[in-house]
Amino acid sequence: MTERAEAERFVRMVEVLREADNEVKSDPLAALEATSCTVKAVCELKRVCTRGYRRHVDAVAELQRARTGLDRLHPPDLEAIKRRLSAAQPDIEACTNAEGALRRRYDL
């Protein structure tokens, strides 16, 4: 696979992840996590995106459990969940920036 093809593949995967509803981001995130990369800039995109979106997906799942009352043994700390969602934002912003850089570099 050429560098451009790898970049295009990962940019598309991140695009699908970003555009997915919060409740279903886990599937495209798992696909991104499972896909190997060889190009340094692409691997950096994968790293920052998986880190940010993993934090986001985990916090959203915890929030959903709290809303449905599924975790009655451990009452949710909604403020802690909000902090985790906020903590994911810098990595998600870095993901967006890395995606944009790859789009420009490879004219995607």
N, C-alpha and C positions, 0 to 999 in steps of 0.2 A: 504494500500500500504506500502511495506517495505521501509526503508530508502534508500536502494540500488536502488529499483525500481523508487523512486521519483528522486534520483540523476540522474539515467540513462535517465529518461524522460526529465529533464531539460537540461542535457548536450546535448541531441539530439536536443532539441528546439533551443538552442544557436548555435549549429553547423549549423542548417538550416538557421538561421538568418545570421550568419557570411558569409555563402557561397552564399547567395542570392545576385543578382545584386542590386546595390544601388537603382534603380528605383522601386524595388519590395520588399524592406526590411520592408516596413510598415506592410504588412500582417503577416509575422512571428513575428514581434515585438508586434503587437496587440495580437497575440496568447500567447506570453510569458507574457505580462502584465496581461492578463485575467486569467491565470492559477495560482491557489493558491498553496502555499507550506507550509510544516510543519516542515521540517528539517532545523535547523539554518544555516548550511553551504549552503544548497540549496537556502534558502531565501536570503542569502548574494549574491550568484551568480545571482539570479533574480534581486536584487536591483542594483548591479553595471552594469549589462548588460543592463537592461532597461534604466537606466540613461544615459549611454554612447551612446547606439544606438538610444534613443529618440532624443538626441541632434544631432546626425549624420543624422538621417532620416529627421528631421525638417530642417536642414541646406541644405541638398541635395534637398529637395522639394522647398525650397526658391531659390536655384540656378537654378533649372529647370524652375521655373516661370520667373526668370530673363532672362534666355536664350530664352524663347518663347515669352517674352514681354507681358505676361498676366497681370502683375501688373504695368500698365502704370501710374496709379495715384501716385504710390510710387516707384520712380526709385530705383533699388537695390543698396545696398552698398556692392560691391563684396568683399572688404577688411573685412567688418564685417562678411560676410558669411564665408570667409576663417578662420577668428578667431574662429567662432563657430565650424567649422569642427576641427580645431586644439584643441579646448577646450574639444572636445569629446574624443580625443585620450587617455588621462590618464585613463578614465573610461573603454574604450574598452580594453586597456592593462590589467587593473584590472580584467575585465571580462575573458580575456584569461587565466590569472593566476588562477582565482577562478575555471574556468572550468578544468584546468589541475590538480588542487588540488583535485577536486572531482573525476576525472578519476583515480588518484593514490589511493585515500582513498578507493574507492569502486571497484577498479580493473576493470574499464570500458574500 
